Protein backbone atom coordinates (compact mmCIF):
# COMPACT_ATOMS: atom_id res chain seq x y z
CA UNK A 1 0.00 0.00 0.00
CA UNK A 2 1.39 3.40 -0.95
CA UNK A 3 2.51 5.82 1.73
CA UNK A 4 0.05 8.50 0.66
CA UNK A 5 -2.86 6.04 0.70
CA UNK A 6 -1.96 4.92 4.22
CA UNK A 7 -1.71 8.52 5.37
CA UNK A 8 -5.14 9.37 3.92
CA UNK A 9 -6.70 6.32 5.56
CA UNK A 10 -5.09 7.26 8.88
CA UNK A 11 -6.36 10.83 8.50
CA UNK A 12 -9.91 9.63 7.84
CA UNK A 13 -9.79 7.33 10.85
CA UNK A 14 -8.49 10.11 13.09
CA UNK A 15 -11.27 12.46 11.95
CA UNK A 16 -13.84 9.81 12.87
CA UNK A 17 -12.36 9.17 16.31
CA UNK A 18 -12.01 12.88 16.99
CA UNK A 19 -15.67 13.50 16.06
CA UNK A 20 -16.69 11.01 18.75
CA UNK A 21 -14.30 12.39 21.37
CA UNK A 22 -16.05 14.01 24.34
CA UNK A 23 -12.97 14.74 26.46
CA UNK A 24 -12.84 18.30 27.78
CA UNK A 25 -9.78 18.56 30.07
CA UNK A 26 -9.49 21.41 32.56
CA UNK A 27 -6.63 23.83 31.69
CA UNK A 28 -6.17 24.50 35.41
CA UNK A 29 -4.57 21.06 35.85
CA UNK A 30 -1.55 21.93 33.70
CA UNK A 31 1.52 22.41 35.87
CA UNK A 32 -0.09 20.64 38.83
CA UNK A 33 0.18 17.14 40.36
CA UNK A 34 -2.95 16.22 38.37
CA UNK A 35 -0.50 15.45 35.56
CA UNK A 36 0.94 12.17 36.79
CA UNK A 37 2.19 10.44 33.63
CA UNK A 38 3.95 12.24 30.79
CA UNK A 39 5.14 10.97 27.42
CA UNK A 40 7.85 12.95 25.66
CA UNK A 41 8.39 12.18 21.99
CA UNK A 42 11.83 12.90 20.54
CA UNK A 43 12.47 10.02 18.21
CA UNK A 44 14.55 11.22 15.27
CA UNK A 45 18.36 11.66 15.16
CA UNK A 46 20.81 11.80 18.09
CA UNK A 47 21.37 15.52 17.72
CA UNK A 48 17.64 16.19 17.56
CA UNK A 49 17.09 14.32 20.82
CA UNK A 50 19.96 16.11 22.53
CA UNK A 51 18.37 19.41 21.51
CA UNK A 52 15.25 18.17 23.32
CA UNK A 53 17.03 17.70 26.66
CA UNK A 54 16.57 21.30 27.90
CA UNK A 55 12.82 20.92 27.39
CA UNK A 56 12.91 17.54 29.12
CA UNK A 57 14.69 19.13 32.07
CA UNK A 58 12.17 21.99 32.21
CA UNK A 59 9.25 19.54 32.30
CA UNK A 60 10.93 17.50 35.04
CA UNK A 61 11.33 20.66 37.11
CA UNK A 62 7.67 21.53 36.60
CA UNK A 63 6.43 18.00 37.32
CA UNK A 64 8.95 16.63 39.87
CA UNK A 65 6.72 13.75 40.96
CA UNK A 66 5.35 12.73 37.57
CA UNK A 67 6.41 9.56 35.78
CA UNK A 68 8.14 10.77 32.59
CA UNK A 69 8.73 8.40 29.66
CA UNK A 70 10.77 9.22 26.57
CA UNK A 71 9.90 7.77 23.17
CA UNK A 72 13.25 7.63 21.38
CA UNK A 73 14.70 6.18 18.19
CA UNK A 74 15.39 2.54 19.04
CA UNK A 75 19.00 2.80 17.83
CA UNK A 76 19.75 5.41 20.52
CA UNK A 77 18.09 3.73 23.50
CA UNK A 78 21.37 3.15 25.34
CA UNK A 79 22.34 6.81 25.12
CA UNK A 80 19.27 8.02 26.98
CA UNK A 81 18.34 4.99 29.10
CA UNK A 82 19.86 6.50 32.26
CA UNK A 83 19.04 10.15 31.67
CA UNK A 84 18.37 11.78 35.06
CA UNK A 85 15.19 13.57 33.99
CA UNK A 86 13.26 10.57 32.69
CA UNK A 87 11.92 7.45 34.34
CA UNK A 88 11.69 5.15 31.34
CA UNK A 89 12.45 4.80 27.64
CA UNK A 90 10.27 3.37 24.87
CA UNK A 91 11.71 2.44 21.48
CA UNK A 92 10.47 3.94 18.22
CA UNK A 93 11.16 2.06 14.99
CA UNK A 94 10.02 4.65 12.47
CA UNK A 95 7.30 5.10 9.89
CA UNK A 96 4.35 2.72 10.05
CA UNK A 97 6.50 -0.11 11.37
CA UNK A 98 4.83 -1.47 14.51
CA UNK A 99 2.59 1.63 14.50
CA UNK A 100 -0.52 0.04 15.99
CA UNK A 101 1.47 -2.10 18.43
CA UNK A 102 3.15 1.06 19.73
CA UNK A 103 -0.19 2.88 19.87
CA UNK A 104 -1.58 0.08 22.05
CA UNK A 105 1.51 0.19 24.30
CA UNK A 106 1.03 3.93 24.78
CA UNK A 107 -2.68 3.49 25.43
CA UNK A 108 -2.05 1.00 28.20
CA UNK A 109 0.41 3.39 29.89
CA UNK A 110 -2.47 5.84 30.50
CA UNK A 111 -0.53 9.04 29.91
CA UNK A 112 -2.09 12.33 30.99
CA UNK A 113 0.04 14.50 28.72
CA UNK A 114 2.11 14.04 25.57
CA UNK A 115 4.69 16.62 24.44
CA UNK A 116 5.96 16.03 20.91
CA UNK A 117 9.39 17.67 21.07
CA UNK A 118 10.72 16.39 17.74
CA UNK A 119 9.13 13.60 15.73
CA UNK A 120 8.06 12.94 12.17
CA UNK A 121 4.57 13.14 10.74
CA UNK A 122 2.22 11.65 9.80
CA UNK A 123 2.81 9.22 12.66
CA UNK A 124 3.66 11.49 15.62
CA UNK A 125 0.40 13.35 16.23
CA UNK A 126 -1.86 10.31 15.64
CA UNK A 127 0.26 8.30 18.10
CA UNK A 128 -0.10 11.06 20.67
CA UNK A 129 -3.87 11.06 20.18
CA UNK A 130 -4.22 7.28 20.21
CA UNK A 131 -2.35 7.21 23.52
CA UNK A 132 -5.52 8.55 25.10
CA UNK A 133 -3.68 11.43 26.80
CA UNK A 134 -5.90 14.38 27.69
CA UNK A 135 -3.25 16.88 26.64
CA UNK A 136 -1.23 16.76 23.42
CA UNK A 137 1.21 19.52 22.44
CA UNK A 138 3.40 20.00 19.37
CA UNK A 139 5.14 22.83 17.55
CA UNK A 140 5.18 23.48 14.67
CA UNK A 141 1.58 22.40 14.42
CA UNK A 142 0.99 22.90 10.70
CA UNK A 143 0.40 19.31 9.60
CA UNK A 144 -2.94 17.92 8.44
CA UNK A 145 -3.24 16.19 11.83
CA UNK A 146 -3.10 19.35 13.93
CA UNK A 147 -6.81 19.09 14.82
CA UNK A 148 -5.77 16.26 17.17
CA UNK A 149 -3.57 18.60 19.23
CA UNK A 150 -4.56 20.59 22.28
CA UNK A 151 -2.82 23.61 20.70
CA UNK A 152 -4.38 23.38 17.21
CA UNK A 153 -5.90 26.84 16.92
CA UNK A 154 -2.87 29.06 16.41
CA UNK A 155 -0.72 27.58 13.64
CA UNK A 156 3.07 27.95 13.79
CA UNK A 157 5.83 27.07 11.32
CA UNK A 158 9.52 26.20 11.73
CA UNK A 159 10.43 29.74 10.76
CA UNK A 160 8.77 31.00 13.93
CA UNK A 161 11.68 29.62 16.01
CA UNK A 162 15.27 30.81 16.00
CA UNK A 163 16.86 27.59 17.26
CA UNK A 164 15.76 23.98 17.64
CA UNK A 165 16.08 24.29 21.42
CA UNK A 166 13.73 27.29 21.36
CA UNK A 167 11.12 25.23 19.50
CA UNK A 168 11.26 22.42 22.04
CA UNK A 169 11.14 24.78 25.00
CA UNK A 170 8.05 26.39 23.46
CA UNK A 171 6.37 22.97 23.46
CA UNK A 172 7.36 22.48 27.09
CA UNK A 173 5.90 25.91 27.95
CA UNK A 174 2.56 24.91 26.42
CA UNK A 175 2.65 21.84 28.68
CA UNK A 176 3.10 24.00 31.78
CA UNK A 177 6.90 24.29 32.10
CA UNK A 178 8.39 27.57 33.28
CA UNK A 179 12.18 27.11 33.43
CA UNK A 180 13.79 27.92 30.06
CA UNK A 181 17.45 26.97 30.63
CA UNK A 182 18.97 26.08 27.23
CA UNK A 183 21.83 23.90 28.46
CA UNK A 184 21.67 20.40 26.95
CA UNK A 185 21.82 17.52 29.42
CA UNK A 186 23.84 14.37 28.77
CA UNK A 187 25.39 12.73 31.83
CA UNK A 188 28.54 10.67 31.40
CA UNK A 189 28.35 7.30 33.14
CA UNK A 190 31.40 6.92 35.45
CA UNK A 191 31.60 3.21 34.57
CA UNK A 192 31.71 4.05 30.88
CA UNK A 193 34.37 6.67 31.51
CA UNK A 194 36.51 4.11 33.32
CA UNK A 195 36.00 1.53 30.57
CA UNK A 196 36.94 4.09 27.94
CA UNK A 197 40.13 5.06 29.79
CA UNK A 198 41.19 1.43 29.94
CA UNK A 199 40.32 0.85 26.27
CA UNK A 200 42.28 3.90 25.08
CA UNK A 201 45.31 2.83 27.10
CA UNK A 202 45.27 -0.85 26.13
CA UNK A 203 44.30 -0.55 22.47
CA UNK A 204 45.87 2.77 21.48
CA UNK A 205 48.43 3.56 24.18
CA UNK A 206 46.74 6.83 25.13
CA UNK A 207 47.47 8.00 28.67
CA UNK A 208 45.19 10.15 30.80
CA UNK A 209 47.55 13.09 30.41
CA UNK A 210 47.63 12.98 26.59
CA UNK A 211 45.95 15.81 24.68
CA UNK A 212 43.43 14.59 22.11
CA UNK A 213 41.69 16.49 19.33
CA UNK A 214 38.63 14.79 17.88
CA UNK A 215 37.64 14.83 14.21
CA UNK A 216 34.11 14.01 13.04
CA UNK A 217 34.56 13.58 9.29
CA UNK A 218 31.13 12.20 8.47
CA UNK A 219 27.68 13.76 8.58
CA UNK A 220 24.13 12.63 7.98
CA UNK A 221 23.97 14.42 4.62
CA UNK A 222 26.58 15.27 1.98
CA UNK A 223 25.68 18.96 2.24
CA UNK A 224 27.18 19.09 5.75
CA UNK A 225 30.48 17.30 5.11
CA UNK A 226 33.81 19.08 4.95
CA UNK A 227 36.02 17.51 2.23
CA UNK A 228 38.13 14.56 3.51
CA UNK A 229 41.24 16.05 1.91
CA UNK A 230 40.80 19.14 4.08
CA UNK A 231 40.65 17.02 7.23
CA UNK A 232 43.82 15.23 6.12
CA UNK A 233 45.68 18.49 5.54
CA UNK A 234 44.45 19.87 8.87
CA UNK A 235 45.68 16.73 10.60
CA UNK A 236 49.13 17.03 9.02
CA UNK A 237 49.46 20.65 10.13
CA UNK A 238 48.26 19.94 13.68
CA UNK A 239 50.56 16.95 14.13
CA UNK A 240 53.52 18.96 12.83
CA UNK A 241 52.78 21.89 15.14
CA UNK A 242 52.04 19.76 18.24
CA UNK A 243 54.38 16.74 18.45
CA UNK A 244 52.65 15.36 21.56
CA UNK A 245 49.15 15.63 20.10
CA UNK A 246 46.88 12.69 19.26
CA UNK A 247 44.00 12.99 16.79
CA UNK A 248 41.06 10.61 17.05
CA UNK A 249 38.58 10.26 14.19
CA UNK A 250 35.22 9.21 15.52
CA UNK A 251 32.01 8.19 13.80
CA UNK A 252 29.53 5.43 13.12
CA UNK A 253 30.33 2.05 11.53
CA UNK A 254 28.96 3.45 8.25
CA UNK A 255 31.54 6.25 8.39
CA UNK A 256 34.50 3.92 8.94
CA UNK A 257 35.60 3.86 5.30
CA UNK A 258 35.62 7.65 5.14
CA UNK A 259 37.63 7.87 8.36
CA UNK A 260 40.10 5.24 7.15
CA UNK A 261 40.61 7.15 3.92
CA UNK A 262 41.57 10.29 5.85
CA UNK A 263 43.94 8.32 8.08
CA UNK A 264 45.58 6.63 5.08
CA UNK A 265 46.19 9.98 3.43
CA UNK A 266 47.85 11.34 6.59
CA UNK A 267 49.92 8.22 7.28
CA UNK A 268 50.82 9.12 10.87
CA UNK A 269 50.44 6.78 13.83
CA UNK A 270 49.31 9.66 16.02
CA UNK A 271 46.06 9.81 14.05
CA UNK A 272 43.74 7.03 15.21
CA UNK A 273 40.40 5.86 13.84
CA UNK A 274 37.75 4.77 16.35
CA UNK A 275 34.75 5.04 14.02
CA UNK A 276 32.55 2.02 14.54
CA UNK A 277 34.62 0.72 17.48
CA UNK A 278 33.09 2.60 20.41
CA UNK A 279 29.64 1.55 21.68
CA UNK A 280 27.11 4.36 21.59
CA UNK A 281 26.72 4.31 25.39
CA UNK A 282 30.46 5.05 25.67
CA UNK A 283 30.53 7.87 23.12
CA UNK A 284 29.80 10.65 25.65
CA UNK A 285 32.88 9.57 27.62
CA UNK A 286 35.02 9.58 24.47
CA UNK A 287 33.83 12.99 23.34
CA UNK A 288 34.28 14.39 26.84
CA UNK A 289 37.89 13.16 26.73
CA UNK A 290 38.70 15.42 23.75
CA UNK A 291 40.32 18.80 24.36
CA UNK A 292 38.26 19.96 21.39
CA UNK A 293 36.25 18.50 18.52
CA UNK A 294 36.30 19.58 14.87
CA UNK A 295 32.90 18.74 13.44
CA UNK A 296 30.19 19.75 11.02
CA UNK A 297 26.57 20.04 12.17
CA UNK A 298 26.10 16.50 13.49
CA UNK A 299 24.90 14.61 16.52
CA UNK A 300 28.47 14.25 17.80
CA UNK A 301 28.85 18.02 17.71
CA UNK A 302 25.75 18.38 19.91
CA UNK A 303 27.09 15.64 22.16
CA UNK A 304 30.34 17.58 22.62
CA UNK A 305 28.44 20.72 23.58
CA UNK A 306 26.31 18.73 26.03
CA UNK A 307 29.34 17.25 27.82
CA UNK A 308 31.16 20.62 27.84
CA UNK A 309 33.84 19.81 25.26
CA UNK A 310 35.02 22.71 23.13
CA UNK A 311 34.08 22.57 19.46
CA UNK A 312 35.23 24.00 16.17
CA UNK A 313 31.91 23.87 14.33
CA UNK A 314 31.81 23.90 10.52
CA UNK A 315 28.64 25.36 8.98
CA UNK A 316 27.52 26.39 5.50
CA UNK A 317 24.30 24.79 4.23
CA UNK A 318 22.63 25.46 7.59
CA UNK A 319 23.23 28.48 9.80
CA UNK A 320 24.73 27.88 13.19
CA UNK A 321 22.17 30.09 14.92
CA UNK A 322 19.54 27.46 14.15
CA UNK A 323 21.37 24.34 15.33
CA UNK A 324 24.75 25.35 16.74
CA UNK A 325 25.77 26.16 20.32
CA UNK A 326 23.52 28.45 22.36
CA UNK A 327 25.31 28.10 25.70
CA UNK A 328 29.00 28.37 26.55
CA UNK A 329 29.59 30.59 23.54
CA UNK A 330 32.91 31.73 25.03
CA UNK A 331 34.13 28.11 24.75
CA UNK A 332 33.06 27.27 21.21
CA UNK A 333 34.26 28.50 17.82
CA UNK A 334 31.94 28.41 14.83
CA UNK A 335 33.05 28.91 11.23
CA UNK A 336 30.09 29.92 9.08
CA UNK A 337 30.14 30.16 5.28
CA UNK A 338 27.43 31.15 2.84
CA UNK A 339 25.29 28.81 0.81
CA UNK A 340 26.38 28.51 -2.79
CA UNK A 341 22.97 27.34 -4.07
CA UNK A 342 19.70 29.24 -3.79
CA UNK A 343 17.51 27.59 -2.79
CA UNK A 344 19.63 25.12 -0.85
CA UNK A 345 18.49 21.53 -1.46
CA UNK A 346 19.80 20.39 1.93
CA UNK A 347 19.38 16.63 2.22
CA UNK A 348 18.81 16.43 -1.54
CA UNK A 349 22.10 18.15 -2.37
CA UNK A 350 23.17 17.07 -5.87
CA UNK A 351 26.88 17.51 -5.22
CA UNK A 352 29.06 14.64 -3.98
CA UNK A 353 31.43 17.32 -2.66
CA UNK A 354 29.22 20.27 -1.66
CA UNK A 355 30.80 23.55 -2.79
CA UNK A 356 29.46 25.50 0.19
CA UNK A 357 31.47 23.42 2.69
CA UNK A 358 34.47 23.69 0.36
CA UNK A 359 34.50 27.42 1.15
CA UNK A 360 35.87 26.60 4.62
CA UNK A 361 39.65 26.73 4.38
CA UNK A 362 42.17 24.60 6.25
CA UNK A 363 43.95 27.76 7.38
CA UNK A 364 40.99 29.17 9.29
CA UNK A 365 40.17 25.83 10.91
CA UNK A 366 43.81 25.51 11.92
CA UNK A 367 43.70 28.92 13.59
CA UNK A 368 40.54 27.92 15.43
CA UNK A 369 42.15 24.68 16.63
CA UNK A 370 45.20 26.58 17.84
CA UNK A 371 42.94 28.86 19.87
CA UNK A 372 41.17 25.88 21.41
CA UNK A 373 44.41 24.07 22.19
CA UNK A 374 45.72 27.21 23.91
CA UNK A 375 42.65 27.25 26.17
CA UNK A 376 42.87 25.45 29.52
CA UNK A 377 41.80 21.84 29.73
CA UNK A 378 38.85 20.84 31.91
CA UNK A 379 41.16 19.74 34.69
CA UNK A 380 42.48 23.34 34.89
CA UNK A 381 39.09 25.08 34.97
N, C-alpha and C positions, 0 to 999 in steps of 0.2 A: 504494500500500500504506500502511495506517495506521501512524502512529508506534509505537503500542503493539504492533502485530503485528510490526513490524521489530525492536523491542526484545526481544520474546519469542523470536523466531527467533535473534537474536544471542545471547541468554542460553543457549538450548539448544545452539547451536554451541560456545560457550565451555565449557559443562559437559562436552561430549564431548571437546574438545581437552585440557581439564584432566585428565580421567580417564586419558588416555593419556600424560600428561606424567611423565617419570621424572627430571626435573632435581632435584638435591638440592645446592644451592650451599652452600659452607662459610662460616659466619658470620665466621670469622677473616679473610676477605679484605676485609671492609668496612673502609674507612679506609686501605687499603694500595694500592700500585701495581698490584695485581691488577685493580683497577677502572680500565680504560683509556679507556673510552668511556661518557659519561653523557648521557642525554637528560633535560632539564628541561622540563616541560609547564606553561606559564602562558599560556593562550591565550584569555582572556576580554577584559575591558575594559582600557583604558590604566592606570587606577588600580590594578586588580587585579594587573597585571604589575609595576608599580612597587613594590607591597607585597611582591612576590616577590624583589626585588633583594637584600635582606639575606640571604635564604636562598641565593641564587645566589652571593653573595660568600663565604658560609661554606663552601659546597661547593667553590668554587675554592681556598680556603685549605687545605681538607682534602686535595684532589686536585690539587695544583699542576701536575702533568704530564699529567693526563687531558685528553682532547678532550671539551669540553662543548658541547652543542648545545641551543639553546632553540627549542621549538615555541611560536610566538606567533601571535596573530590576524594574518592576512595584512595587514589594514589598517594595522597598527602596525609593520610590518617595519622601516621606515626609522628609527624611534625607537630600536630596540634593535640594529640591524645592527652598530654599532661599540662595543657595550658591552664594557668591558675584561675582564669575567669570563667571557665566552663566546667560543667559537671559530667558531661558525656559527649561522645562523638558518634554521629551516624554517617555512613558512607553513601556517597552519591556517585552513580555510574554513568550519568550523562544521557541526554536525549530521552527517548521513550523506553530505553532499556530498564526493565524492572519498575516502570512508572507506577503501575497500579499496586504492586507489592509494596513499594515505598509509601504510597499514599495510605495504604492500610496500616503500615507500621506507624506512621505519623498520627493517624486517627486514634489508634489504640493508646498513644502516649497522652492524649487529652491535653494538648497545649492550650493555654489561654491566649497567647500572643505569638505571632510570627513576625519577625523583622527580616525582610529580604535585603541583605546588605550588598551582595553581588552574586547574581545567578542569571542564567540564560532563560529567555522565553523561547517557545511558548509553555515550557514546563513549570517554571518557578511559581508564578502566581496561581495557577490551578492547584499545584501541590499545597501551597499555603492554604487555599480555600478548602480543599478536601481534607486537610488536617482537622477541620472542625473548630479551629481557633476563633475566638470571638473577634480578635483584633488582628489585622493583617496590613503591614506597612511596607511600602516599596517606593523608591525614587531612583531614576525617573519612573514615572507611572504613565507612560504614553503608549503602551501596547494595547492591543485589542482586548486584553483580559483585565484592564484596569477597573472595570465595574465590580470585580471581585474584591477590590482593596478597600480598606477602611478610609484611605485618603485618595479616593478616586475623583473628587470634584475639581480640584485645582491641578491642572496637568503641567508637569515639568519635563524638561529635556536635559540631556547630558550637558549642554552648553550653559545651563543654569548654575553649574558648580565649577569652581576654579580647580580643585584637586579631588582625586578619588577619595581621599580621607574626608574631605568636606561633605561629599555626597553621602558617605556612610554615616557620618555623625548627624546629618540631617534626618536620616531614617531613624536613628536612635532617639533624636529629639522628638519626633512624632510619637514614638513609643513611650515617652515620658522621661527620657534621660535628660540630665541637666549639665553634667560635667563634659567639657568639650576639649580635653587634653588630646593633642594630636600625636603624641609619642606612640610609636608602634610597640607592641609587647610580644617578645619571643624569649622565654626563659631558656637558658642553656643548662641542660641536665648535668650535674656534677659527675655522674657516672660516665656519661658520654664524653665529657671533657677529659677524664682520666684515661678512658679507652683510646681517645684520639692521641693523647700525648704519648702513650705507649706505642701506638701504631706508627706515628711519625718517627719515633726514635728507632724502632726495630726495623721498619721497612725502608726508611729513607735517611736515617742517620741525622735527623733534625733534633737538636737540643732545645730545651725550653728557652734558652737565652738567644737563640738564632732569630734574626729579623727576616720575616717572610712578607713578600708582596704577592697578592693573589691576582690572577688574571681570569676573567670570565670571557672566553672567546666566542661562545655560542650565544644565541638568542632565539626566542620563539619564532621570530619572523626574520626573513632576509633583510628587511628594511631597517632593522635595528643593529645589524652586525657591522663591526669595524673590520676592515680587511685583515685576514690572517697575516699577510706580509707586514702590515703595520705593527701588529703585536710582536712579530719576530724581531723587527728592527728595534722596537722599544725594549724588548728583553735584552738584546745585545748591548744596547747603550747602558741600561741599568746595571747589568752584570759587570761591564767594564768600569763603571763609575763607582760601584760598591762591591769590592771583592768578597766581602763576607755575606752578601745578600743571597737569599734563596727565593726563587720564583716558583709558585705553585699554580698550575692551570687546573681549575676546577670545572665541573660540569656534569651533565647527565651521561648515561651510557651511550645515548644517541649522538652526543657531541664528542665522543672519544676520538674518532678519526680526525676531526678538525683540530683537536688539541694535540694529537700526535703529529700532525703535519706541521704545526707551529714549532713544536719541540725539535723535530727533525731538521727544520730549517735553521734553528739556532745552534744545535749541536753542542750544548754545554750541559754538563752533569748537574749544574746548580739550578737548572730549570726542570721541574718535576711535573708529571702529569698524574693527577688523581681523579680525573673525570671517569665516572662510572665505578670507582673503587670505594667510595665513602657512602655508607648507608645514609638515607635521607635524615634519619633521626640524629645522626652525628654531624650533619652539615652545619648547624648553628655553631657547634664547638670549633669546627675547622675555620669557618669564616671569622669567628671571634678571635682566632689565633693570628690572623693577618694584621700586620701593621697598617696596611691599606689595601683596598681592592680596586682594580681597574675593570670597569664593567659598563656595558650598555644598559639600557632600560630593561632589566630582567628581574626575575624573582630573587636571584642571589644578591643583586644590588639592594633590594628591599630588605633582605635578610641581614645584610651587613649593617644597614642603617638601624635595624631593630636591635642588633646586639652591640651597637655603639662602636662599630669599626669604621674608620675613615674610608671614604670612597673618592675615586676620580670617575665621575659619571659622564658617559659619552652619549650625547643626544643630538638628533637631527630631525628625523621623521616626526617624532613627537616632541612637545616642549616640556622641559623639565618642571615647569610650574604646575603641570597637570599630573605628573606621576613621580617626580623626583623628591628629594628630601624636603621636609617642611619643618623639621626640628634639627637642632645641632648644626645650623647652617655655618657656624664658625669652624666646624670640623670637616665639612665636606666641600669638595671642589667639583663644579659642574662645567663641562665644556659643551656649549650649545651652538650648533650650526643651523643654517637655514635649509628649508626644504628646496630641493631642486625641481620638483614636479608640482604643478598646481592644476587640479587637486592632487594631493598625495593619495596613492592607492593603498598605503598601509600594508595590511596583511596580503594584499594582492599585488604587491610590488613586482613589476615585470623584470627587474634587473637582478641578475645573480649576484652582482657586486654593486649595491646601491650607491649611486654617486653622491647622495647627500652625506652619508657617513664617511665617504672618501674625502670630504672637505676637512675632516679633523686630521691635523698633521701630527706626526710623531714628535716633532719638536715641542709642541704645546702640551702634549700629554707627558712628555719627559719632564718639563718644567713643573707641572702639577705634581708628578710623583716625587720630585725632589723636595717640593714644599711639604708634602705629607711625610716623607722620610725624615725631614728636619724637625717635625713636630714630636713632642714627647710621646712615648708609648704609654699604654694604659697603666702599666705598673708605676709610672712616674707622675700620674695625674691625681 
